[in-house]
Amino acid sequence: MNKKITAILLMVIGIVLLVSPKMTEMYHDYQQEQLLKEWHASLLNLDKVEEPTEQAQNGAVKPASTLPAIQGNEDNTTVQSPDDEAAEGILTIDKIDLKLPILHGATQENMKKTVASIANTGKAGEIGNYTVAGHRNRTYGRNFNRLDEMVVGDHIEINNGKKQFDYTVTEKLYVKPDEVWVLKPDGKDKEITLITCDPMINPTHRLIIKGKIID
């Protein structure tokens, strides 16, 4: 009898271990869908959104010491409801079948849900270096999993609700985590930088995709 109970318990534990990662992915997919729905709904109210004060716009910028650690995310921790966050835009890369809401602030909580912009690195469509970070989940096609397929000449689209900005990929780099120069703007171009970790397992470097709006 004890052997039967032990066998059943082992089977249940095995099923839970197999199902848990998939359930986590399904939950994160649901959160992304909710963010996309909220994003489209918010477009109706964009004209009512207050612009940040001059004091907020001119706030002190804290320099980063290392690029964010954004390796594959497979934990099963509970994350905040998407109702707590609002997307600042939509990132679309047709080549790798990617369309994701962008949250503001590349925190671990935000990047469990989707990709996120790094604070104080610029805004989409403006002169500066708009930087977006994301996980490389091991499941094919999730988040920045396929970012390594990008090459010079590919296209990246950002929609901020008022306008769509089309960037052309100009560089593909692999850098060390402390090479934060990739976040800095050149002072004259409207740039974008996408960041994820490389390799996917036990990452030692960051994969960087850089692009520009070419007039």
ZASEBA-175017 format. One line per 5 residues: number of its first residue (from 1); their letters; for each residue z, y, x of N, C-alpha, C. Coordinates in nm, 2 decimals, padded with zeros to 4 digits. Atoms other than C-alpha are relative to their C-alpha. Layout:
BEGIN
NUM) a) Z Y X Z Y X Z Y X; ...
//
This chain:
BEGIN
1) mnkki) 00.00 -00.12 00.08 00.00 00.00 00.00 00.00 00.13 00.09; 00.00 -00.12 -00.09 00.09 00.24 00.28 -00.13 00.02 00.07; 00.12 -00.01 -00.07 -00.23 00.16 00.45 -00.11 00.07 -00.09; 00.10 -00.06 00.10 -00.43 00.25 00.13 00.03 00.15 -00.01; -00.04 -00.14 00.01 -00.24 00.58 00.10 -00.05 00.08 00.12
6) taill) 00.04 -00.06 -00.12 -00.30 00.66 00.46 -00.15 00.02 00.01; 00.14 -00.01 -00.01 -00.67 00.58 00.43 -00.05 00.11 -00.10; 00.04 -00.10 00.09 -00.70 00.80 00.12 00.03 00.14 00.05; -00.04 -00.13 -00.06 -00.52 01.09 00.29 -00.10 00.04 00.11; 00.09 -00.03 -00.11 -00.75 01.06 00.59 -00.14 00.04 -00.06
11) mvigi) 00.13 -00.04 00.06 -01.06 01.07 00.36 00.01 00.14 -00.06; -00.01 -00.13 00.06 -00.93 01.37 00.18 00.00 00.11 00.11; 00.00 -00.10 -00.11 -00.86 01.55 00.51 -00.14 00.02 00.06; 00.14 00.00 -00.05 -01.21 01.46 00.63 -00.09 00.08 -00.09; 00.09 -00.08 00.09 -01.37 01.60 00.32 00.03 00.15 00.00
16) vllvs) -00.04 -00.14 -00.01 -01.16 01.92 00.34 -00.06 00.07 00.13; 00.06 -00.05 -00.12 -01.27 01.97 00.70 -00.15 00.02 00.00; 00.14 -00.02 00.01 -01.63 01.92 00.62 -00.04 00.11 -00.10; 00.04 -00.09 00.11 -01.63 02.14 00.31 00.05 00.15 00.04; -00.06 -00.13 -00.03 -01.41 02.43 00.45 -00.10 00.10 00.06
21) pkmte) 00.09 -00.09 -00.06 -01.67 02.59 00.68 -00.11 00.05 -00.10; 00.11 -00.04 00.10 -01.94 02.58 00.40 00.06 00.09 -00.10; -00.06 -00.09 00.10 -01.70 02.73 00.15 00.02 00.14 00.05; -00.02 -00.13 -00.06 -01.62 03.01 00.39 -00.13 00.07 00.01; 00.13 -00.06 00.00 -01.99 03.08 00.44 -00.04 00.05 -00.14
26) myhdy) 00.03 -00.04 00.14 -02.04 03.08 00.06 00.07 00.12 -00.04; -00.08 -00.12 00.04 -01.76 03.33 00.02 -00.05 00.12 00.07; 00.05 -00.12 -00.07 -01.90 03.56 00.29 -00.14 00.04 -00.06; 00.13 -00.03 00.06 -02.25 03.53 00.13 00.03 00.08 -00.14; -00.03 -00.07 00.13 -02.09 03.63 -00.21 00.04 00.15 00.03
31) qqeql) -00.05 -00.13 -00.03 -01.92 03.93 -00.04 -00.12 00.09 00.04; 00.12 -00.08 -00.04 -02.26 04.04 00.11 -00.08 00.04 -00.13; 00.07 -00.03 00.13 -02.42 04.01 -00.24 00.07 00.11 -00.08; -00.07 -00.10 00.07 -02.15 04.22 -00.39 -00.02 00.13 00.06; 00.03 -00.13 -00.07 -02.19 04.49 -00.12 -00.14 00.05 -00.03
36) lkewh) 00.14 -00.05 00.03 -02.56 04.50 -00.19 -00.01 00.05 -00.14; 00.00 -00.05 00.14 -02.50 04.53 -00.56 00.07 00.14 -00.01; -00.07 -00.13 00.01 -02.25 04.81 -00.51 -00.08 00.11 00.07; 00.09 -00.10 -00.07 -02.49 04.98 -00.27 -00.10 00.05 -00.09; 00.11 -00.05 00.10 -02.77 04.99 -00.53 00.06 00.08 -00.11
41) aslln) -00.06 -00.08 00.10 -02.53 05.11 -00.79 00.04 00.13 00.04; -00.05 -00.13 -00.05 -02.39 05.38 -00.57 -00.12 00.10 00.02; 00.11 -00.10 -00.02 -02.74 05.53 -00.52 -00.01 00.09 -00.12; 00.01 -00.09 00.11 -02.71 05.67 -00.87 00.10 00.12 00.01; -00.11 -00.10 -00.02 -02.40 05.87 -00.76 00.00 00.07 00.13
46) ldkve) 00.00 -00.06 -00.14 -02.51 05.98 -00.41 00.02 00.15 -00.01; 00.00 -00.14 00.01 -02.55 06.34 -00.52 00.14 00.06 -00.02; -00.14 -00.04 00.02 -02.18 06.35 -00.61 00.09 -00.02 00.12; -00.08 00.03 -00.12 -02.06 06.23 -00.27 00.03 00.13 00.08; -00.03 -00.12 -00.08 -01.88 06.51 -00.08 -00.03 -00.03 00.15
51) epteq) 00.03 00.01 -00.14 -02.00 06.58 00.27 00.13 00.01 00.08; -00.13 -00.01 -00.08 -01.73 06.54 00.55 00.02 00.15 00.04; -00.03 -00.13 -00.04 -01.56 06.86 00.64 -00.04 00.03 00.15; 00.04 -00.04 -00.14 -01.66 07.05 00.96 00.10 -00.05 00.10; -00.11 00.05 -00.09 -01.32 06.95 01.11 -00.02 -00.15 00.03
56) aqnga) 00.02 00.15 -00.02 -01.40 06.58 01.05 -00.12 -00.03 00.08; 00.13 00.02 -00.08 -01.75 06.61 01.19 00.02 00.03 00.14; -00.02 -00.04 -00.14 -01.62 06.77 01.50 00.13 -00.06 00.06; -00.12 00.07 -00.05 -01.33 06.53 01.55 -00.02 -00.06 00.14; 00.01 00.05 -00.14 -01.25 06.39 01.90 -00.06 -00.14 -00.01
61) vkpas) 00.06 00.13 -00.01 -01.46 06.09 02.00 00.07 -00.08 00.11; -00.07 00.09 -00.10 -01.27 05.81 02.17 -00.11 -00.09 00.07; 00.10 00.09 -00.06 -01.49 05.64 02.43 00.04 -00.14 00.00; -00.03 00.15 00.00 -01.51 05.26 02.42 00.01 -00.04 00.15; -00.01 00.05 -00.14 -01.41 05.07 02.73 -00.08 -00.13 00.01
66) tlpai) 00.08 00.12 00.00 -01.59 04.75 02.64 -00.08 -00.01 -00.13; 00.07 00.02 00.12 -01.85 04.64 02.39 00.08 -00.10 -00.08; -00.08 00.08 00.08 -01.70 04.47 02.09 -00.02 -00.15 00.02; 00.01 00.15 -00.01 -01.63 04.09 02.10 -00.04 -00.05 -00.13; 00.06 00.03 00.13 -01.85 03.96 01.82 -00.07 -00.13 00.01
71) qgned) 00.06 00.14 00.00 -01.91 03.59 01.89 00.00 -00.06 -00.13; 00.01 00.07 00.13 -01.97 03.34 01.62 00.13 00.00 -00.08; -00.12 -00.01 00.08 -01.73 03.37 01.33 00.01 -00.12 -00.09; -00.01 00.12 00.08 -01.62 03.04 01.19 00.14 -00.02 -00.06; -00.13 00.02 00.05 -01.26 03.10 01.09 00.01 00.00 -00.15
76) nttvq) -00.02 00.01 00.14 -01.12 03.04 00.74 00.10 00.10 -00.05; -00.10 -00.09 00.05 -00.90 03.34 00.71 -00.04 00.08 -00.12; 00.03 -00.08 00.12 -00.88 03.54 00.39 -00.04 00.14 00.04; 00.04 -00.13 -00.04 -01.07 03.87 00.41 00.02 00.09 -00.12; -00.01 -00.10 00.10 -01.05 04.19 00.21 -00.11 -00.02 -00.11
81) spdde) 00.10 -00.01 00.10 -01.23 04.22 -00.12 -00.11 00.10 00.04; 00.10 -00.10 -00.03 -01.57 04.39 -00.09 00.02 00.13 -00.08; -00.02 -00.13 00.08 -01.44 04.64 -00.35 00.08 00.10 00.09; -00.07 -00.09 -00.09 -01.23 04.78 -00.06 -00.09 00.08 00.09; 00.10 -00.07 -00.09 -01.54 04.89 00.13 -00.12 00.04 -00.07
86) aaegi) 00.13 -00.04 00.05 -01.86 05.07 00.06 -00.10 00.00 00.11; 00.11 00.00 -00.10 -02.19 05.01 00.24 -00.05 00.14 00.03; 00.05 -00.13 -00.03 -02.32 05.30 00.43 -00.16 00.00 00.01; 00.15 00.02 -00.01 -02.68 05.16 00.44 -00.03 -00.14 -00.01; 00.06 00.13 00.00 -02.90 04.86 00.44 -00.09 -00.02 00.12
91) ltidk) 00.08 00.04 -00.12 -03.04 04.69 00.75 -00.10 -00.11 -00.04; 00.10 00.10 00.03 -03.37 04.51 00.71 -00.08 -00.03 00.12; 00.09 00.04 -00.11 -03.56 04.31 00.97 -00.08 -00.11 -00.06; 00.09 00.10 00.06 -03.85 04.13 00.81 -00.03 -00.12 00.09; 00.04 00.11 -00.09 -03.93 03.92 01.12 00.10 -00.11 -00.01
96) idlkl) -00.11 00.11 00.00 -03.60 03.73 01.10 00.06 -00.01 -00.14; -00.05 00.01 00.14 -03.56 03.75 00.72 00.14 00.04 -00.02; -00.13 -00.06 00.01 -03.26 03.97 00.75 00.01 00.12 -00.09; -00.03 -00.12 00.08 -03.13 04.21 00.49 00.15 00.00 -00.03; -00.14 00.00 00.01 -02.77 04.31 00.51 00.06 00.14 -00.02
101) pilhg) -00.07 -00.13 00.01 -02.54 04.59 00.40 00.07 00.03 00.13; -00.07 -00.04 -00.12 -02.39 04.79 00.68 00.13 00.07 -00.04; -00.13 -00.07 00.02 -02.02 04.88 00.67 00.03 00.09 00.12; -00.03 -00.10 -00.10 -01.88 05.17 00.87 00.13 -00.05 00.08; -00.11 00.04 -00.08 -01.66 05.06 01.16 -00.01 -00.15 00.04
106) atqen) 00.02 00.14 -00.04 -01.71 04.74 01.37 00.13 -00.07 00.02; -00.13 00.07 -00.01 -01.37 04.59 01.29 -00.03 -00.15 -00.03; 00.02 00.14 00.03 -01.32 04.22 01.27 00.00 -00.03 -00.15; 00.01 00.02 00.15 -01.25 04.25 00.90 -00.13 00.03 -00.06; 00.14 -00.04 00.05 -01.58 04.43 00.84 -00.10 -00.10 00.04
111) mkktv) 00.11 00.09 -00.05 -01.78 04.19 01.05 00.02 -00.14 -00.05; -00.01 00.13 00.07 -01.64 03.89 00.87 -00.09 00.00 -00.13; 00.08 -00.01 00.12 -01.83 04.02 00.57 -00.15 00.02 00.03; 00.14 -00.04 -00.02 -02.15 04.16 00.72 -00.01 00.07 00.13; 00.01 -00.08 -00.13 -02.27 04.38 01.01 00.06 00.14 -00.03
116) asian) -00.08 -00.13 00.01 -02.10 04.71 01.08 -00.04 00.10 00.11; 00.03 -00.11 -00.10 -02.18 05.04 01.26 00.12 00.03 00.09; -00.11 -00.04 -00.09 -01.97 05.14 01.56 00.02 00.15 -00.01; -00.04 -00.14 00.03 -01.79 05.47 01.49 -00.04 00.08 00.12; 00.03 -00.10 -00.10 -01.90 05.78 01.68 -00.12 -00.03 00.09
121) tgkag) 00.13 00.03 -00.08 -02.24 05.64 01.80 -00.12 00.06 -00.07; 00.11 -00.07 00.06 -02.46 05.85 01.57 -00.02 -00.05 -00.14; 00.04 00.03 00.14 -02.62 05.83 01.23 -00.15 -00.04 -00.01; 00.14 00.05 00.02 -02.94 05.66 01.10 -00.09 00.12 -00.02; 00.11 -00.10 00.02 -03.25 05.88 01.13 00.03 00.13 00.07
126) eigny) -00.03 -00.12 -00.08 -03.08 06.14 01.35 -00.01 -00.02 00.15; -00.01 00.01 -00.15 -03.10 06.22 01.72 00.13 -00.05 00.04; -00.12 00.07 -00.03 -02.85 06.00 01.87 -00.03 -00.15 00.01; 00.02 00.15 -00.02 -02.79 05.62 01.91 00.09 -00.07 -00.10; -00.06 00.07 00.11 -02.70 05.46 01.58 00.02 -00.15 00.04
131) tvagh) -00.02 00.14 -00.05 -02.53 05.13 01.68 00.07 -00.09 -00.10; -00.05 00.09 00.10 -02.47 04.83 01.46 00.03 -00.14 00.07; -00.04 00.13 -00.06 -02.28 04.51 01.56 00.01 -00.10 -00.10; -00.01 00.11 00.09 -02.28 04.17 01.41 00.03 -00.13 00.07; -00.03 00.14 -00.05 -02.16 03.81 01.45 -00.13 -00.08 00.02
136) rnrty) 00.10 00.10 00.00 -02.39 03.53 01.56 00.06 -00.13 -00.05; -00.05 00.13 00.06 -02.28 03.26 01.32 -00.09 -00.11 00.04; 00.07 00.12 -00.05 -02.38 02.91 01.42 -00.10 -00.05 -00.11; 00.09 00.05 00.11 -02.55 02.85 01.08 -00.13 00.09 00.01; 00.13 -00.06 -00.02 -02.92 02.93 01.12 -00.03 00.11 -00.11
141) grnfn) 00.03 -00.10 00.10 -03.02 03.26 00.96 00.11 00.09 -00.04; -00.11 -00.08 00.05 -02.68 03.41 00.91 00.03 00.12 00.10; -00.03 -00.12 -00.07 -02.60 03.77 01.02 -00.10 00.02 00.12; 00.09 -00.02 -00.12 -02.74 03.82 01.38 -00.03 -00.13 00.07; 00.03 00.13 -00.06 -02.79 03.45 01.44 -00.14 00.00 00.07
146) rldem) 00.14 00.00 -00.05 -03.17 03.51 01.50 -00.04 00.12 00.08; 00.04 -00.13 -00.07 -03.15 03.84 01.68 -00.07 -00.02 00.13; 00.06 00.02 -00.12 -03.26 03.68 02.00 -00.15 -00.02 -00.01; 00.15 00.01 00.02 -03.61 03.63 01.84 -00.07 00.13 00.00; 00.06 -00.13 00.00 -03.67 04.00 01.84 -00.06 00.03 00.14
151) vvgdh) 00.07 -00.04 -00.12 -03.92 04.14 02.10 -00.04 00.14 -00.01; 00.05 -00.14 00.00 -04.05 04.48 02.20 -00.12 00.01 -00.10; 00.10 -00.02 00.10 -04.27 04.61 01.92 00.03 -00.04 -00.14; -00.04 00.04 00.14 -04.09 04.46 01.63 00.06 00.12 -00.07; -00.05 -00.11 00.08 -03.96 04.67 01.35 00.13 -00.02 -00.07
156) ieinn) -00.13 00.00 00.07 -03.62 04.76 01.21 00.01 00.11 -00.10; 00.00 -00.10 00.10 -03.56 04.94 00.89 00.15 00.03 -00.04; -00.13 -00.04 00.05 -03.25 05.13 00.78 -00.02 00.09 -00.12; 00.01 -00.08 00.12 -03.21 05.27 00.43 00.14 00.06 -00.02; -00.13 -00.06 00.02 -02.92 05.52 00.39 00.02 00.05 -00.14
161) gkkqf) -00.01 -00.04 00.14 -02.98 05.57 00.02 -00.08 00.12 -00.04; 00.08 -00.12 00.02 -03.16 05.89 00.06 -00.14 -00.01 00.06; 00.12 00.01 -00.07 -03.43 05.79 00.30 -00.01 -00.13 00.08; 00.01 00.12 -00.08 -03.57 05.48 00.48 -00.05 00.05 00.14; 00.04 -00.03 -00.13 -03.60 05.50 00.86 -00.05 -00.12 00.07
166) dytvt) 00.07 00.11 -00.07 -03.84 05.28 01.06 00.01 00.01 00.15; -00.02 00.00 -00.15 -03.75 05.20 01.42 -00.09 -00.11 00.06; 00.08 00.10 -00.07 -03.97 05.02 01.67 00.08 -00.04 00.12; -00.08 00.05 -00.11 -03.80 04.79 01.92 -00.06 00.04 00.14; 00.05 -00.04 -00.13 -03.83 04.93 02.27 00.05 -00.08 00.12
171) eklyv) -00.06 00.08 -00.11 -03.60 04.71 02.48 00.08 -00.12 -00.06; -00.08 00.12 00.03 -03.43 04.37 02.47 00.08 -00.03 00.13; -00.08 00.01 -00.12 -03.13 04.34 02.72 00.11 -00.09 -00.02; -00.12 00.08 -00.01 -02.85 04.11 02.82 00.09 00.07 00.09; -00.09 -00.07 -00.08 -02.55 04.30 02.95 00.14 -00.06 00.00
176) kpdev) -00.14 00.04 00.00 -02.19 04.24 03.04 00.08 00.09 -00.10; -00.08 -00.08 00.11 -01.92 04.35 02.79 00.05 00.14 00.05; -00.05 -00.13 -00.04 -01.81 04.64 03.01 -00.12 00.10 00.02; 00.11 -00.09 -00.02 -02.16 04.79 03.02 -00.03 00.09 -00.12; 00.00 -00.08 00.12 -02.10 05.05 02.75 -00.10 00.11 00.01
181) wvlkp) 00.10 -00.10 -00.01 -02.38 05.27 02.87 -00.11 -00.02 -00.11; 00.10 00.03 00.10 -02.60 05.10 02.61 00.03 00.07 -00.13; -00.04 -00.07 00.12 -02.40 05.29 02.34 -00.04 00.15 00.01; 00.02 -00.14 -00.02 -02.49 05.63 02.49 -00.14 00.04 -00.04; 00.14 -00.05 00.04 -02.78 05.84 02.34 -00.06 00.07 00.12
186) dgkdk) 00.06 -00.07 -00.11 -03.04 05.99 02.56 -00.01 00.15 -00.02; -00.01 -00.15 00.03 -03.00 06.33 02.39 -00.13 00.05 -00.06; 00.12 -00.06 00.05 -03.35 06.36 02.26 -00.07 -00.09 -00.11; 00.07 00.09 00.09 -03.46 06.05 02.06 00.10 -00.05 -00.11; -00.07 00.06 00.11 -03.36 05.90 01.73 00.00 -00.15 00.03
191) eitli) -00.01 00.14 -00.05 -03.23 05.56 01.86 00.08 -00.09 -00.09; -00.09 00.10 00.06 -03.08 05.24 01.72 00.03 -00.11 00.10; -00.04 00.11 -00.09 -02.89 04.97 01.91 00.06 -00.11 -00.09; -00.06 00.11 00.07 -02.81 04.63 01.76 00.07 -00.09 00.11; -00.08 00.07 -00.10 -02.54 04.43 01.94 00.05 -00.13 -00.06
196) tcdpm) -00.06 00.12 00.03 -02.43 04.07 01.93 00.04 -00.07 00.13; -00.04 00.07 -00.12 -02.28 03.82 02.17 -00.10 -00.11 00.04; 00.09 00.10 -00.06 -02.46 03.58 02.40 00.06 -00.07 00.12; 00.06 00.09 00.10 -02.47 03.29 02.43 00.09 -00.02 -00.13; -00.07 00.01 00.13 -02.35 03.19 02.08 00.13 -00.07 00.02
201) inpth) -00.13 00.07 -00.02 -02.08 02.95 02.21 00.05 00.05 00.13; -00.07 -00.05 -00.12 -01.83 03.08 02.47 -00.09 00.12 00.06; 00.08 -00.11 -00.05 -02.02 03.41 02.51 00.06 00.07 00.12; -00.04 -00.07 -00.12 -02.01 03.59 02.84 -00.07 00.14 00.01; 00.08 -00.12 00.00 -02.27 03.87 02.77 -00.02 00.05 -00.14
206) rliik) 00.04 -00.05 00.13 -02.40 04.09 02.49 -00.15 00.01 00.00; 00.14 -00.01 00.03 -02.75 04.07 02.35 -00.02 00.14 -00.06; 00.02 -00.14 00.05 -02.88 04.43 02.30 -00.15 00.01 -00.04; 00.13 -00.03 00.05 -03.18 04.52 02.09 00.00 00.15 -00.02; 00.01 -00.14 00.01 -03.28 04.89 02.13 -00.13 00.04 -00.06
211) gkiid) 00.12 -00.05 00.06 -03.53 05.08 01.92 00.00 00.15 -00.02; 00.01 -00.14 00.02 -03.65 05.43 01.85 -00.09 00.03 -00.12; 00.09 -00.05 00.10 -03.81 05.62 01.56 -00.11 00.07 00.08; 00.12 -00.06 -00.07 -04.16 05.70 01.70 -00.08 00.08 -00.09; 00.07 -00.09 00.08 -04.31 06.00 01.54 -00.15 -00.01 00.03
//
